[in-house]
Amino acid sequence: MAIRRSARRIVVSPLEGANVKIGIGLPVAIPGRDAREVTRWAKDSERLGFHSLGSIDRLIYDILDPLVSLGVAAAVTEHVQLFTSILNVGWRNNSILLAKQLATVDLISEGRLTAGLGIGGWPDDFAASGAPTKGHGKLFDDTLTELRRVWDGEVTSGSGPTPLPGAGRPRLLIGGLIQPGYARAARFGHGWVAPMLSREFLADGVEGVTKEWVKAGRPGKPQILTGRYFCCGPDAQTLTSEYVAHYYGSESPFYGPVRADCLDSDERLREELIALSAAGVDDLVLYPSSSRIDQVHLLAEALERVGARRDPTFKFTAGQARAA
C-alpha cells in the first residue's frame, strides 16, 4: 500500500470500507500540563489533518473546563470539528446556563460543536456540586427537554424570550449503557456516545441504539462516537499506565479494562481501527496520556504507518488498516 506525498496532503491508497473519522483529544486532563499549550495543540492538530478535537469532563480532578477549552480551540482553528465526550450534565443544574454555554461555543466555532452529553458517574463530582444523588435519568431527560426549549426560543422570562448568542445550536450525541439511554439518544440526539473501553459495550450499544432509532421513526442511522487513550514514543506504555492509574485509580475496577484498550503501539492502533470500523463507529477521538506536543505529530505519523489516510477535508479516515 503505497503512500503518495504532496504539498497539501498525504494519501494512502484507498481502503475498502474506510469510514472512521479520527480526531484527537485536547490535553486538558493530563496532570502537570501547560494550559497555554492548548492553543498550539489545537492548531497543530488541524494542520496535521485530524478530523476533530475532543474534551473529556470531570469536576473533582485536575482538568481544564471542557467548554472553555473547546472555545479556546475554536478561536484558533477553522475546520476541525469539536466534541465533548462526554460533558456530564448530571451535576450541571442550570439548563438555561448550559444551553447558552453550548450555543456560545457552537457560534464561535461557526457550527463545529457536537456535544456528547451524559449523566456522569463519579460520586465525588455529584457530592461537590450539590446535585441530587437519585433520579438521574429523569433529571437528564428534563435537562435535554429544557435545552431544546431554550434553543427553540420557548423559554421566557419577564423580559421576553431567553436571549441566546446568535443561532448557536450544537448537534447532540447522548451517552448511556442501558435501554433507557439508547431510547434517550434516539429521542433527543443525532446519535450515541460509547464508553472509552470494551468492544462488548460498543457492540451492545450500537445494536441497542439502532433498534431504538428505528422504533422512534428516525431517518438514516445514528452517529456513533467513541474514544480511546493513546500514547506514542519509546516510553508510551509506561506513560499510559501512569496516566490511567492516576485518572481512574490503580485499584479501581475500571483500571484494568481501560488500560487494556489503550493504544500504545502501532499494532494496537491498527487492531483497534479495524475493530471499531467493523463495529460501526463513525467518529473516534484519541485522547492523550501525555501532554507533550510531540504526541500530536507522533500520532499522525503512526496513523500513516498503519494505513490511515488524510484527505483535503482535514480528516483521517481509517478502515482496513495495513499491518504494522
Stockholm file with secondary structure:
# STOCKHOLM 1.0

chainA/1-324         MAIRRSARRIVVSPLEGANVKIGIGLPVAIPGRDAREVTRWAKDSERLGFHSLGSIDRLIYDILDPLVSLGVAAAVTEHVQLFTSILNVGWRNNSILLAKQLATVDLISEGRLTAGLGIGGWPDDFAASGAPTKGHGKLFDDTLTELRRVWDGEVTSGSGPTPLPGAGRPRLLIGGLIQPGYARAARFGHGWVAPMLSREFLADGVEGVTKEWVKAGRPGKPQILTGRYFCCGPDAQTLTSEYVAHYYGSESPFYGPVRADCLDSDERLREELIALSAAGVDDLVLYPSSSRIDQVHLLAEALERVGARRDPTFKFTAGQARAA
#=GR chainA/1-324 SS CCEEECSSCEEECCCTTCCEEEEEECSTTSTTCCTTHHHHHHHHHHHHTCSEEEECCCSSSSCCCHHHHHHHHHHTCSSCEEEEEEEECTTCCCHHHHHHHHHHHHHHTTSCEEEEEECCCCHHHHHHHTCCSSCHHHHHHHHHHHHHHHHTTCCEETTEECCCSTTCCCEEEEECSSHHHHHHHHHHCSEEECCSSCHHHHHHHHHHHHHHHHHTTCSSCCEEEEEEEECCSTTHHHHHHHHHHHHHCTTSTTHHHHHHTCBCSHHHHHHHHHHHHHHTCSEEEEEESCCCTHHHHHHHHHHHHTTCEEETTTEEEESSCCCC
#=GC SS_cons         CCEEECSSCEEECCCTTCCEEEEEECSTTSTTCCTTHHHHHHHHHHHHTCSEEEECCCSSSSCCCHHHHHHHHHHTCSSCEEEEEEEECTTCCCHHHHHHHHHHHHHHTTSCEEEEEECCCCHHHHHHHTCCSSCHHHHHHHHHHHHHHHHTTCCEETTEECCCSTTCCCEEEEECSSHHHHHHHHHHCSEEECCSSCHHHHHHHHHHHHHHHHHTTCSSCCEEEEEEEECCSTTHHHHHHHHHHHHHCTTSTTHHHHHHTCBCSHHHHHHHHHHHHHHTCSEEEEEESCCCTHHHHHHHHHHHHTTCEEETTTEEEESSCCCC
//
